[in-house]
Amino acid sequence: MFLVRAILGVFFRVWLVVTLMFWAFEILPGNTSDENLLSGGGDVSQEQEAHPMVRYWQYFSQILQGDLGQSLSDGQWVTEKIAAQAIPTIQLALLSWVLGIILGVVMGGITANGGYLGQHFLMLENILLGIPVYWSATMLLYIFVVLLGWFPAGGGGRMSQLILPSLTLALSLLPSVSLGVRHALYDQLNQNYLMTAKGKGLHNFRILWKHLMPNAMITVIPLIFLELGFLLRGTVLTERLFSRPGLGQVLLRAVLQQDYPVVIGGVILGALLMNVLQVVADLLVWLLDPRVR
């Protein structure tokens, strides 16, 4: 029943996004049906033009079939256009996600442990929380490209061209994960198993990483998957700054060119992805934590 409710919830929320997007275009000045924005590139009859509900059900049925229409700029199918640029974006997001999680968990554990080192990492966490993506990307480009010359300035296709963009997004993810891990560890401090571990004479480092961290990570899993969705939002600016191919460039050009079918397709894809990630996170928590079941 849990999985059925989750799937129905995803369907309802994505349907709501599609509905809001469609009717937002209906109330815009001008006649979007004349421009054939939401009809998938097909012919629209006069009857359909006169009845918005007919166009709405036609468009929704196309969405269910995976048809997002055609681009206004080049006539290419939106689904094909997005799929062609999805691989570079997925590579960037996944590498940034894994790197940000590893660094964030380590930083969260160090700051939770306190001490001299923990105070310095806590200060670094606060600094990273206030740094926007474009500033960290600019600084990384200046240091590692202009001054040191270790990496190429941009492009895609080689691993060396993926390192700086991934590090940029990982730095934006790191403080959120560190903050979540630290608070999750604080919630575990009064648990009985911790007193038992201390009674056995175990070292604090061993208690932290072997006993506290596995239990704390259960509550951090939803945050980690939610941040993956946010990373995809950050790829728009990051791919632009590092001149990388990907969905970020496609959606940015679509906005500038007022290519509405591509913009709508990107919004629907983003909504679907965020909801699916939330279901995966809830399912993992449900499987790992007996208290939830």
Salt bridges, closest charged atoms under 4 A:
GLU26 OE1 - ARG55 NH2 2.78
ASP74 OD2 - LYS81 NZ 3.23
GLU125 OE1 - ARG182 NH1 2.69
ASP289 OD1 - ARG291 NE 3.02
